[in-house]
Amino acid sequence: MPNLLKIGLLALVLVVARPSASVAQSGTTQYKCMIQMTNYMGEKAYIAVSLMNGKGAYEKTLYVLGSDKKWYPDVKEWYRALGKKTPNLSAITGASVAGGDRSVIVLEIDNSKLNKDYKLRFASSVEDKQDIAKDLEIPLTTEGLSAKSEGTGYIRYVRFSPNSPN
């Protein structure tokens, strides 16, 4: 009986001590981000989604659509903001997106940045076409994340929705 009691207590301690998914993610929220492209002709676009501070300075890359590093310099302003050391972006990259297509990505956003003086910047570039450093900027606010936001270049619009856990 004492061994059974010890096993029960150990199981209880493990269950109580194990952080739940909501506790582990309490500092961030995942959002589905649907990017609808304009009907341009040409190669697929590379898009860098970045967190920008209130002074307009780059803070962090949240996602890159386009995984071939040799084309990153074509997204000029974003690439320059990365500096000499390109961080490992493999965990936050996906396929580039063609004109007229749409892509759904998941962005993980630090809750402490929400409703402060931050923006999400979408920079886009298409081979043999213009690089657009600010195709779209969205205030990182509750309202900004709930609205349909229109792009100015290759991006027609972007919409967000909270990513519900499976």
C-alpha positions in Angstrom: 0.0 0.0 0.0 2.8 2.5 0.7 4.2 2.0 -2.8 0.8 2.6 -4.3 0.5 5.8 -2.3 3.9 7.0 -3.4 3.0 6.3 -7.1 -0.2 8.2 -6.7 1.5 11.2 -5.1 4.2 11.2 -7.7 1.6 11.2 -10.5 -0.3 14.1 -8.8 3.0 16.1 -8.5 3.7 15.5 -12.2 0.3 16.6 -13.3 0.3 19.7 -11.1 3.9 20.6 -12.0 3.5 20.1 -15.7 2.6 23.5 -17.4 -0.5 23.4 -19.5 -0.4 24.6 -23.1 -2.2 27.8 -22.1 0.2 28.6 -19.4 3.2 27.8 -21.6 1.8 30.1 -24.3 0.6 32.8 -21.9 3.3 35.2 -23.2 2.3 34.8 -26.9 -0.7 34.3 -29.1 -0.8 32.6 -32.4 -2.7 34.2 -35.2 -3.6 32.8 -38.6 -2.7 35.3 -41.2 -4.3 35.0 -44.7 -2.4 36.9 -47.4 -4.3 37.5 -50.6 -2.1 38.6 -53.5 -3.0 40.9 -56.4 -3.2 39.4 -59.9 0.2 40.5 -61.0 2.2 38.7 -63.8 5.6 37.3 -63.0 7.5 35.1 -60.6 6.3 34.3 -57.1 6.7 36.9 -54.4 8.9 36.8 -51.4 7.3 38.4 -48.4 9.0 39.2 -45.0 6.7 39.9 -42.1 8.4 41.9 -39.4 7.7 43.4 -36.0 8.5 47.2 -36.1 8.8 49.4 -33.0 7.3 52.8 -32.6 10.3 54.5 -34.1 9.9 52.5 -37.3 12.9 50.3 -36.5 13.1 46.6 -37.2 12.7 44.4 -34.1 12.1 40.8 -35.3 11.3 38.7 -38.3 8.0 36.9 -37.7 7.7 35.0 -41.0 9.2 34.8 -44.4 7.3 33.5 -47.4 10.1 32.2 -49.6 12.7 29.8 -48.4 15.6 30.2 -50.8 18.1 32.4 -49.0 19.8 33.5 -52.2 16.7 35.8 -52.9 16.6 37.3 -49.4 18.8 40.3 -50.5 16.0 41.2 -53.0 13.7 42.2 -50.1 16.2 45.0 -49.6 15.1 47.0 -46.5 14.2 43.9 -44.5 17.5 42.2 -45.4 19.5 45.3 -44.5 17.7 45.4 -41.1 18.9 41.8 -40.4 22.5 43.0 -40.4 25.5 41.0 -41.3 24.3 37.9 -39.4 21.3 36.3 -40.9 19.4 34.5 -38.2 18.2 30.9 -38.6 14.9 31.5 -40.3 14.1 27.9 -41.2 11.4 27.5 -38.5 9.5 30.6 -39.8 9.7 30.2 -43.5 7.3 28.9 -46.1 6.7 28.8 -49.8 6.7 32.0 -51.9 3.3 33.0 -53.2 2.2 33.7 -56.8 0.1 36.5 -58.2 -3.6 36.0 -57.5 -2.9 33.2 -55.0 -3.4 33.3 -51.2 -1.3 31.9 -48.4 -2.2 31.2 -44.8 0.6 31.4 -42.3 0.7 31.4 -38.5 2.4 34.2 -36.7 3.3 34.0 -33.0 3.0 37.4 -31.4 4.3 38.5 -28.1 1.3 39.7 -26.0 3.3 42.4 -24.3 3.7 44.1 -27.8 -0.1 44.2 -28.4 -1.8 47.6 -28.1 1.6 49.3 -27.6 3.4 51.3 -30.2 4.3 48.4 -32.6 3.4 47.6 -36.2 3.5 44.5 -38.4 5.3 45.3 -41.7 4.9 43.2 -44.8 7.7 43.8 -47.3 7.4 42.1 -50.7 9.6 41.5 -53.7 9.2 39.8 -57.1 12.1 38.9 -59.4 12.6 41.5 -62.1 10.0 43.8 -60.6 10.0 46.5 -57.9 10.9 45.7 -54.3 8.2 47.2 -52.0 9.6 47.8 -48.5 6.2 48.7 -47.0 3.6 46.8 -49.0 1.5 46.8 -45.9 1.8 48.1 -42.3 -0.7 47.1 -39.7 -0.8 48.6 -36.2 -0.3 45.8 -33.7 -3.6 46.5 -31.9 -6.7 44.5 -31.2 -8.4 46.6 -33.9 -5.6 46.2 -36.4 -5.6 42.5 -36.0 -9.4 42.2 -36.5 -9.6 44.4 -39.6 -9.1 43.6 -43.3 -5.9 45.5 -44.3 -5.2 46.5 -47.9 -1.8 46.3 -49.3 -0.2 48.8 -51.7 1.8 46.5 -54.0 1.7 42.8 -54.6 -0.4 42.1 -51.6 -4.1 42.8 -52.1 -5.1 42.4 -48.5 -4.3 40.6 -45.2 -6.7 39.2 -42.6 -6.0 37.8 -39.1 -7.8 35.4 -36.9 -6.8 33.8 -33.6 -5.3 30.3 -34.2 -7.5 27.9 -32.3 -5.6 24.9 -30.8 -6.3 21.5 -32.3 
